[in-house]
């Protein structure tokens, strides 16, 4: 759906939006190391705090003695799990206790926190705490959690979620072929570039009303107040979150105890307190394990007639809230096909494998259809691209016999750019003798629009346009896309639009699934349109057009009166349409001429959100689509897999900032590459990780990936700014390279696809 409800949504010419190589406002400081994160904060008189950590996957404290630790010189305070004040504060709105008595995963904070003059004294004090542990049974594999007699992990595993459409049994009876297969998605880490940390202190705000004000570094200025305000009984004017730069993992929406506890400790000790989650404490899955079994019916022409899928989701450690995921039901990729006979079952199992701080959402459900279509292609000796086109329904509904134009354009471009030549599994070797394989995947490009924004645009007398905002969160560059939209609508030079950061501003372009870029940019567009209207109304009153004094108190205009519609903007100037040589900079009309010593500004604010997305209306409206391609070479002697090329042809509706678009797709391919190498290994008895660090855990780096080619197909059919749509929640596919290996070898290998597994599949081990 095009951007019909908004202003200028169908704009045809763009000068700023979509430009490549537009530097981010904060890129220089980040790249040069000038950027200061919460962990860089040093406050005079600062104390240090460290939590006691669980040495096992699941424990409860039987007894604890902190006497020796408290007697250690330099120890200022030790707070334990049964401290009344800590419990009271936790109960005021925290997601979890500040200091829990039990732990649901290895390395979790448990039992006590030490406050001391130095980090080294904290370490020594923690070693002196005497703890009697009750070591409890663990589950680190969700499938084990479904076995009879499996231990209950705080919250019991709920009943299966089910959904069915059509007549599945009739669909299987109609099928010429029925195949069944298992597939699995391994856990992936999304290690944060900067550990979560906070430094907090209380002081009197010199510009505020009487009473202590909470100052805190290292906690997100966007989300932190939702927990901090009720926990510490402060209002916005008494809360200063002073971190502009916030490191974090993909879709990591949660704060850590290390960030929430420091205000309490600072109040208790009367001094600033710093608490850090070290990197080892952040080493847990950002995306959890998924295991599935699929029964598939299809005809000789490749048309799928019936699907029955059962998915088991590892929901990780529950912490202190129950969280499961039924995404296989809600976002089944088979809903994009003409097959009406679909039955889905999903179960979420809590385990001790680690906290799911990241987003365990819809991208990974699409792998079921990716694998299903490849099974059809192999069985019928059809090109997997043709299988996809045969099964996808048209853009308007499941009964639409056509093909979504967006998908057709993506596939046409993909065939050409990849020089795509499909072959049966195990039948093609490269000149060097290695097996050649291809992988393909398509998906809908969804975007959330449930989050409203308040956007403000200000033109000031220095001839600059300012966008006040609260600041970025976890490094996204949504604000830069917003600035390009403002430049477009105001007719300003890109370099004249300034992102002005202040923690007390309202606007922050962050949200789920590209909301931060597309939905916020739609709202920002409306604010910019209002601002331009005010500018032209003000400019029309100026005597500058008649050669008068230039100010509003100068000579009256000679000749016909200038109307706002007689004027337009370009390159941060207002010009006369009938005579473009008559042009004046924006600041000419809002400077101090005629107004004494006071600079003015023009400000427009807009509150709202774009229309509801087609994605939220159901899975049968296919407007913006994307495709991913992968080419591999498999060495049959060593088992080594080399991805020789990744390619993405994606319809974002409309590219707002090309650098962000390309970066998002590169990130998605790094996620996808994890299917070949990323693996958490646990001791099942204790729940302790055996791949104990980011050296043993093989996370893809730039040295592991070959070329990544990206292409934009812009249909303008999204419902956000200029018809844009989101791409961030639909591109990552851990099984894209796994599919390519299956095409090369003829064997489906459960990820990670390591050399030993390849050799075993080939019968060489």
Residue pairs with C-beta under 8 A, 6 or more apart in sequence:
1 611
1 614
1 623
1 717
1 718
1 719
1 723
2 9
2 10
2 716
2 717
2 718
2 719
2 723
3 9
3 10
3 522
3 610
3 716
3 718
3 719
3 720
3 721
3 722
3 723
3 724
4 10
5 610
5 611
6 522
6 525
6 526
6 610
6 721
7 489
7 525
7 526
7 529
8 489
8 525
8 529
8 722
9 721
9 722
9 723
10 716
10 722
10 723
11 488
11 722
14 488
15 487
15 488
16 484
16 485
16 487
16 488
16 494
17 484
17 485
17 487
17 488
17 654
17 655
17 656
17 657
17 722
18 484
18 654
18 655
18 656
18 657
18 658
19 484
19 494
19 657
19 658
20 658
20 659
21 658
21 659
22 480
22 484
22 494
22 657
22 658
22 659
24 30
24 477
24 480
24 659
25 479
25 480
25 483
25 498
25 499
26 35
26 244
26 245
26 472
28 34
29 35
29 245
30 245
30 475
35 244
35 245
36 244
36 245
37 194
37 197
37 218
37 243
37 245
37 246
37 247
38 194
38 196
38 197
38 198
38 199
38 217
38 218
38 219
38 243
38 246
38 259
39 194
39 195
39 197
39 218
39 276
41 199
41 217
41 218
41 242
41 243
41 274
42 199
43 199
43 201
43 217
43 272
43 274
44 272
45 271
45 272
46 199
46 271
46 272
46 273
46 274
47 76
47 115
47 116
47 117
47 265
47 269
47 271
47 272
47 273
47 274
48 115
48 116
48 117
48 118
48 119
48 121
48 122
48 273
48 274
48 275
49 113
49 114
49 115
49 116
49 122
49 261
49 262
49 265
49 273
49 274
49 275
50 113
50 114
50 119
50 122
50 123
50 126
50 275
50 276
51 99
51 109
51 110
51 112
51 113
51 257
51 258
51 275
52 109
52 110
52 111
52 112
52 113
52 114
52 126
52 129
52 131
53 107
53 108
53 109
53 110
53 281
54 103
54 105
54 106
54 107
54 108
54 109
54 110
55 106
55 133
55 688
56 103
56 106
56 133
56 135
56 138
56 686
56 687
56 688
57 105
57 106
57 138
57 140
57 352
57 682
57 686
57 687
57 688
58 102
58 103
58 104
58 105
58 135
58 136
58 137
58 138
58 153
58 352
58 687
59 102
59 103
59 110
59 133
59 134
59 135
59 136
60 101
60 102
60 103
60 133
60 134
60 136
61 81
61 101
61 102
61 110
61 111
61 131
61 132
61 133
61 134
62 132
62 133
62 134
63 131
63 132
64 80
64 81
64 111
64 112
64 129
64 130
64 131
64 132
65 129
65 130
65 131
66 78
66 80
66 112
66 129
66 130
68 128
68 129
68 130
69 75
69 78
69 114
69 125
69 126
69 128
69 129
70 78
70 125
72 116
72 121
72 124
72 125
72 128
73 121
74 116
74 117
74 118
74 121
75 114
75 115
75 116
75 121
75 125
76 115
76 116
76 117
76 269
76 271
77 114
77 115
77 265
77 268
77 269
78 112
78 113
78 114
78 115
78 125
78 129
79 86
79 99
79 112
79 113
79 115
79 264
79 265
79 268
80 99
80 111
80 112
81 97
81 99
81 100
81 101
81 110
81 111
81 112
82 101
83 99
85 264
85 268
86 97
86 98
86 99
86 264
87 97
89 98
89 231
89 232
89 264
90 96
90 97
90 98
90 231
92 230
92 231
92 232
92 233
93 226
93 227
93 229
93 230
93 231
94 227
94 231
94 260
95 227
95 254
95 255
95 319
95 320
95 321
96 257
96 319
96 320
96 321
97 320
98 113
98 257
98 260
98 261
98 264
99 109
99 110
99 111
99 112
99 113
99 257
99 261
100 108
100 109
100 110
100 111
100 320
101 110
101 111
102 110
103 109
103 110
104 153
104 154
104 317
104 318
104 319
104 352
105 284
105 316
105 317
105 352
105 353
105 354
105 355
105 687
106 352
106 687
106 688
106 689
107 280
107 281
107 283
107 284
108 317
108 355
109 257
109 258
111 129
111 131
112 126
112 129
113 261
113 265
113 275
114 122
114 125
114 126
114 129
115 122
115 265
115 268
115 269
115 273
116 122
116 125
135 686
136 151
137 151
138 151
138 351
138 352
138 684
138 685
138 686
138 687
139 145
139 150
139 151
139 153
139 349
139 350
139 351
139 352
139 353
139 687
140 351
140 352
140 353
140 682
140 684
140 687
141 289
141 314
141 351
141 353
141 684
142 288
142 289
142 291
142 312
142 313
142 314
142 315
142 349
142 351
143 291
143 312
144 150
144 684
145 153
145 157
145 349
145 350
145 351
146 157
146 312
146 347
146 349
153 317
153 318
153 350
153 351
153 352
154 318
154 350
155 318
155 322
155 350
157 347
157 348
157 349
157 350
158 324
158 347
158 348
159 347
160 345
160 346
160 347
161 326
161 329
161 345
161 346
161 347
162 329
162 343
162 344
162 345
162 346
163 329
163 332
163 342
163 343
163 344
164 342
164 343
164 344
165 340
165 341
165 342
165 343
166 306
166 339
166 340
166 341
166 342
167 341
168 306
168 307
168 308
168 341
168 342
168 343
169 306
170 306
170 341
171 297
171 305
171 306
171 307
171 339
171 340
171 341
172 178
172 295
172 297
172 305
172 306
172 341
174 297
174 299
174 305
174 306
175 297
175 298
175 299
175 305
175 306
176 298
176 299
176 300
177 297
177 298
177 299
177 300
177 379
177 380
178 295
178 296
178 297
179 295
179 296
179 375
179 379
180 293
180 294
180 295
180 296
181 293
181 294
181 296
181 371
181 372
181 375
181 748
182 291
182 292
182 293
182 294
183 291
183 292
183 294
183 367
183 368
183 371
183 735
183 748
184 289
184 290
184 291
184 292
184 750
184 751
185 287
185 289
185 290
185 364
185 367
185 675
185 734
185 735
185 751
186 289
186 674
186 675
186 678
186 679
186 680
186 734
186 750
186 751
186 752
187 285
187 287
187 288
187 289
187 314
187 353
187 354
187 678
187 679
187 680
188 285
188 286
188 287
188 671
188 674
188 678
188 734
189 283
189 284
189 285
189 286
189 678
189 680
189 694
189 697
189 699
190 249
190 250
190 252
190 286
190 287
190 358
191 249
191 279
191 282
191 283
191 286
191 694
191 699
192 247
192 248
192 249
192 252
192 282
192 474
193 247
193 248
193 475
194 245
194 246
194 247
194 248
195 247
195 276
195 277
195 278
195 279
195 281
195 282
196 218
196 248
196 255
196 256
196 258
196 259
196 276
196 277
196 282
197 218
197 258
197 259
197 274
197 275
197 276
197 277
198 216
198 217
198 218
198 219
198 258
198 259
198 260
198 262
198 274
198 275
199 216
199 217
199 218
199 262
199 272
199 273
199 274
200 214
200 215
200 216
200 217
200 262
200 263
200 265
200 266
200 272
200 273
201 215
201 216
201 266
201 271
201 272
201 273
202 212
202 213
202 214
202 215
202 263
202 266
202 267
203 212
203 213
203 215
204 210
204 211
204 212
204 213
205 213
205 237
205 238
205 240
208 237
208 238
209 237
211 238
212 238
213 234
213 237
213 238
213 239
213 240
214 228
214 232
214 234
214 238
214 239
214 240
214 263
215 240
215 242
216 224
216 228
216 239
216 240
216 241
216 242
216 243
216 262
216 263
217 241
217 242
217 243
218 243
218 259
219 228
219 241
219 243
219 255
219 259
219 260
220 241
220 243
220 246
220 248
220 255
220 473
220 474
221 241
221 243
221 244
221 246
221 470
221 471
221 473
221 503
221 508
222 470
222 471
222 473
222 508
222 510
223 253
223 255
223 473
224 241
224 255
224 259
225 236
225 239
225 241
227 255
227 260
228 234
228 239
228 241
228 260
228 263
229 235
229 236
229 239
231 260
231 263
232 263
232 264
232 267
236 504
240 503
241 503
242 503
243 471
244 471
244 472
244 501
244 503
245 472
246 471
246 472
246 473
246 474
246 475
247 474
247 475
248 473
248 474
248 475
249 282
249 286
249 357
249 358
249 474
250 286
250 358
250 359
250 474
250 667
250 671
251 358
251 359
251 361
251 512
252 286
252 357
252 358
252 359
252 474
253 357
253 359
254 357
256 277
258 275
258 276
258 277
258 281
259 275
261 275
262 273
262 274
262 275
265 273
265 275
266 272
266 273
279 694
280 693
283 689
283 693
283 694
283 697
284 316
284 353
284 354
284 355
284 357
285 316
285 353
285 354
285 356
285 358
285 680
286 356
286 357
286 358
287 356
287 358
287 359
287 360
287 364
287 734
288 313
288 314
288 315
288 316
288 353
288 356
288 360
289 313
289 314
289 353
290 311
290 312
290 313
290 314
290 364
291 311
291 312
292 309
292 310
292 311
292 312
292 328
292 368
293 309
293 310
294 307
294 308
294 309
294 310
294 368
294 371
294 372
295 306
295 307
295 308
295 309
296 304
296 306
296 307
296 372
296 375
296 376
297 304
297 305
297 306
297 307
297 341
298 304
298 305
298 376
298 379
299 305
300 380
301 390
302 376
302 377
302 380
302 382
302 386
302 387
302 390
302 391
303 338
303 339
303 390
303 391
304 334
304 337
304 338
304 339
304 372
304 376
304 391
305 339
305 341
306 339
306 341
306 342
307 334
307 339
307 341
307 342
307 343
307 372
308 342
308 343
308 344
309 328
309 332
309 334
309 342
309 343
309 344
309 345
309 368
310 344
310 345
310 346
311 328
311 344
311 345
311 346
311 347
311 365
311 368
312 346
312 347
312 349
313 324
313 325
313 327
313 328
313 346
313 347
313 348
313 349
313 360
314 349
314 351
314 353
315 323
315 324
315 325
315 348
315 349
315 350
315 351
315 356
315 360
316 350
316 351
316 353
316 354
316 355
316 356
317 350
317 351
317 352
317 353
317 354
317 355
317 356
318 350
319 355
322 350
323 356
324 348
324 350
325 346
325 348
325 360
325 361
326 346
326 348
327 346
327 360
327 361
327 362
327 364
327 365
328 344
328 346
328 365
328 368
329 344
329 346
330 362
331 362
331 365
331 619
332 342
332 344
332 365
332 368
332 619
333 365
333 366
333 368
333 369
333 370
333 443
334 342
334 368
334 369
334 372
335 342
335 398
335 618
335 619
335 620
336 369
336 392
336 393
336 444
336 619
336 620
336 622
337 369
337 391
337 392
337 393
338 391
338 392
338 393
338 398
339 391
340 398
352 687
353 680
353 682
353 687
354 680
359 512
359 729
361 513
361 729
362 446
362 729
362 730
363 443
363 729
363 730
363 731
363 732
363 733
364 732
364 733
364 734
366 441
366 443
366 730
366 733
367 441
367 733
367 734
367 735
370 439
370 440
370 441
370 733
370 735
370 736
370 739
371 735
371 739
371 748
373 384
373 387
373 388
373 391
373 440
374 384
374 387
374 439
374 440
374 739
374 742
374 743
376 382
376 384
376 387
377 383
377 384
377 386
377 387
377 422
378 424
378 425
378 743
380 387
381 424
382 390
383 420
383 422
384 422
384 438
384 440
385 411
385 414
385 415
385 420
385 422
385 440
388 407
388 411
388 440
388 442
389 403
389 407
389 408
389 411
392 403
392 404
392 407
392 442
392 622
393 399
393 400
393 401
393 620
393 622
394 400
394 401
394 402
394 403
394 404
394 622
395 402
395 404
395 405
395 406
395 621
395 622
395 623
396 621
397 620
397 621
398 620
404 622
404 623
404 625
405 715
405 717
406 622
406 623
406 624
406 625
406 651
406 713
406 715
406 717
407 442
407 622
407 625
407 627
409 651
409 713
409 715
410 442
410 625
410 626
410 627
410 649
410 650
410 651
410 713
411 442
411 627
411 649
413 649
413 711
413 713
414 420
414 440
414 627
414 629
414 647
414 649
417 647
417 649
417 709
417 711
418 629
418 631
418 645
418 647
420 438
420 629
422 438
423 436
423 438
423 743
425 437
425 742
425 743
425 744
425 745
425 746
426 435
426 744
426 745
426 746
428 435
428 436
428 744
429 435
429 436
430 436
430 633
432 633
433 636
434 633
434 634
434 635
434 636
434 642
435 633
435 634
435 636
435 744
435 745
436 631
436 632
436 633
436 744
437 631
437 632
437 633
437 634
437 740
437 741
437 742
437 743
437 744
437 745
438 629
438 630
438 631
438 632
438 740
438 743
439 628
439 629
439 630
439 631
439 632
439 736
439 737
439 738
439 739
439 740
439 741
439 743
440 627
440 628
440 629
440 630
440 739
441 627
441 628
441 733
441 735
441 736
441 739
442 625
442 626
442 627
442 628
443 625
443 626
443 628
443 730
443 731
443 733
444 615
444 619
444 622
444 624
444 625
444 626
444 730
445 624
445 625
445 626
445 650
445 651
445 652
445 653
445 718
445 725
445 726
445 727
445 730
446 513
446 613
446 615
446 725
446 726
446 729
446 730
447 513
447 514
447 515
447 518
447 519
447 613
447 615
447 718
447 719
447 720
447 724
447 725
447 726
448 511
448 512
448 513
448 514
448 515
448 519
448 613
448 615
448 616
448 726
449 515
449 519
449 609
449 610
449 611
449 612
449 613
449 616
449 719
449 720
450 512
450 515
450 609
450 616
451 511
451 512
451 515
451 519
451 609
452 523
452 607
452 608
452 609
453 507
453 509
453 519
453 520
453 523
453 524
453 607
453 608
453 609
454 506
454 507
454 523
454 605
454 606
454 607
455 467
455 482
455 507
455 520
455 523
455 524
455 526
455 527
455 605
455 606
455 607
456 467
456 468
456 505
456 506
456 507
456 527
456 603
456 604
456 605
457 465
457 466
457 467
457 486
457 490
457 524
457 527
457 528
457 530
457 531
457 603
457 604
457 605
458 465
458 466
458 467
458 468
458 531
458 601
458 602
458 603
459 465
459 466
459 490
459 531
459 535
459 586
459 587
459 590
459 601
459 602
459 603
460 466
460 587
460 590
460 599
460 601
461 587
461 590
461 591
461 592
461 599
461 600
461 601
462 587
463 496
463 572
463 585
463 586
463 587
464 496
464 497
464 498
464 587
465 486
465 487
465 490
465 492
465 496
465 497
465 498
465 572
465 586
466 497
466 498
466 500
467 479
467 482
467 483
467 486
467 497
467 498
467 499
467 500
467 507
467 524
468 500
468 502
468 505
468 507
469 479
469 499
469 500
469 501
469 502
469 505
469 507
469 508
469 509
470 501
470 502
470 503
470 504
470 505
470 506
470 507
470 508
471 501
471 502
471 503
471 508
472 478
472 479
472 510
473 508
473 510
476 509
476 510
476 516
476 517
477 657
477 659
477 660
477 663
478 509
478 510
478 516
478 517
478 520
478 521
478 660
479 499
479 509
480 499
480 657
480 659
480 660
481 509
481 517
481 521
481 656
481 657
481 660
482 509
482 517
482 520
482 521
482 524
483 494
483 497
483 498
483 499
484 494
484 497
484 656
484 657
485 521
485 524
485 525
485 528
485 656
485 721
486 492
486 497
486 524
486 525
486 527
486 528
487 493
487 494
487 496
487 497
488 528
489 525
489 528
489 529
489 532
490 497
490 528
490 531
490 532
490 535
490 569
490 572
491 532
491 568
491 569
491 570
491 571
491 572
491 573
492 569
492 571
492 572
492 586
493 571
493 572
496 572
507 520
509 516
509 517
509 520
509 521
509 524
510 516
511 519
511 520
512 729
513 726
513 728
513 729
514 725
514 726
514 727
514 728
514 729
515 726
517 656
517 657
517 660
517 724
517 726
518 610
518 653
518 656
518 718
518 720
518 721
518 724
518 725
518 726
519 609
519 610
519 720
519 721
521 656
521 720
521 721
521 724
522 609
522 610
522 720
522 721
523 606
523 607
523 608
523 609
523 610
524 606
524 721
525 721
525 722
526 606
526 608
527 604
527 605
527 606
528 604
530 604
530 605
530 606
531 602
531 603
531 604
532 569
533 564
533 604
534 602
534 604
535 569
535 574
535 586
535 589
535 602
536 564
536 565
536 567
536 568
536 569
536 574
537 564
538 589
538 590
538 602
539 562
539 564
539 567
539 574
539 584
539 588
539 589
540 561
540 562
540 563
540 564
540 566
540 567
541 552
542 550
542 551
542 552
542 562
542 584
542 588
542 589
543 549
543 550
543 551
543 552
543 554
543 555
543 556
543 557
544 550
544 584
544 588
544 589
545 557
545 562
545 576
545 582
546 555
546 556
546 557
546 558
546 559
547 558
548 554
548 555
548 556
548 557
548 558
549 555
549 593
549 594
550 588
550 593
551 591
551 593
551 594
551 595
552 593
552 594
552 595
553 593
553 594
554 593
554 594
562 576
566 576
566 577
566 578
567 574
567 575
567 576
567 577
568 574
568 575
568 577
569 575
569 586
570 583
572 585
572 586
573 583
573 584
573 585
573 586
574 583
574 584
574 585
574 586
574 588
574 589
575 581
575 582
575 583
575 584
576 582
576 583
590 599
590 600
590 601
590 602
591 599
591 600
592 598
592 599
592 600
610 719
610 720
610 721
611 719
612 719
613 719
613 720
613 725
614 621
614 623
614 719
615 621
623 653
623 715
623 717
623 718
623 719
623 725
624 651
624 652
624 653
624 715
624 717
624 718
624 725
625 651
626 648
626 649
626 650
626 651
626 727
626 730
626 731
627 648
627 649
627 650
628 646
628 647
628 648
628 668
628 669
628 672
628 731
628 733
628 736
629 645
629 646
629 647
629 648
629 649
630 643
630 645
630 646
630 647
630 672
630 736
630 737
630 739
630 740
631 643
631 644
631 645
631 740
632 641
632 642
632 643
632 644
632 737
632 740
632 741
632 744
633 641
633 642
633 644
633 744
634 640
634 641
634 642
634 741
634 744
634 745
634 758
635 641
635 642
636 762
636 764
638 755
638 759
639 754
639 755
639 756
639 757
639 758
639 759
639 762
639 764
640 755
640 758
641 676
641 737
641 741
641 753
641 755
641 758
642 706
643 673
643 676
643 705
643 706
643 737
643 740
644 706
644 707
645 706
645 707
645 708
645 709
646 669
646 672
646 673
646 705
646 706
646 707
646 708
646 709
647 708
647 709
647 710
647 711
648 665
648 668
648 669
648 708
648 709
648 710
648 711
648 731
649 710
649 711
649 713
650 661
650 665
650 710
650 711
650 712
650 713
650 727
650 731
651 712
651 713
651 714
651 715
651 717
651 725
652 661
652 712
652 714
652 718
652 724
652 725
652 726
652 727
653 714
653 715
653 716
653 717
653 718
653 720
653 722
653 723
653 724
653 725
654 714
654 716
654 718
654 721
654 722
654 723
654 724
655 661
655 712
655 714
655 724
656 721
656 722
656 724
658 712
661 710
661 712
661 727
662 710
664 727
664 728
664 731
665 708
665 710
665 727
665 731
666 708
666 710
667 732
668 727
668 728
668 731
668 732
668 733
669 705
669 708
669 731
670 700
670 705
671 731
671 732
671 733
671 734
672 732
672 733
672 734
672 736
672 737
673 700
673 704
673 705
673 737
674 699
674 700
674 734
674 752
675 733
675 734
675 735
675 736
675 737
675 738
675 751
675 752
675 753
676 700
676 737
676 738
676 741
676 751
676 752
676 753
676 754
677 698
677 699
677 700
677 704
677 752
677 754
678 697
678 698
678 699
678 700
678 734
678 751
678 752
679 691
679 697
679 698
679 751
679 752
679 754
680 689
680 691
680 697
681 689
681 690
681 691
682 688
682 689
682 690
683 689
683 690
691 697
698 752
715 723
716 722
716 723
717 723
717 725
718 724
718 725
718 726
719 725
720 726
734 751
735 751
737 753
738 748
738 749
738 751
738 753
741 747
741 749
741 753
741 758
742 748
742 749
745 758
745 761
745 762
747 761
747 762
749 757
749 758
749 761
750 757
756 765
759 765
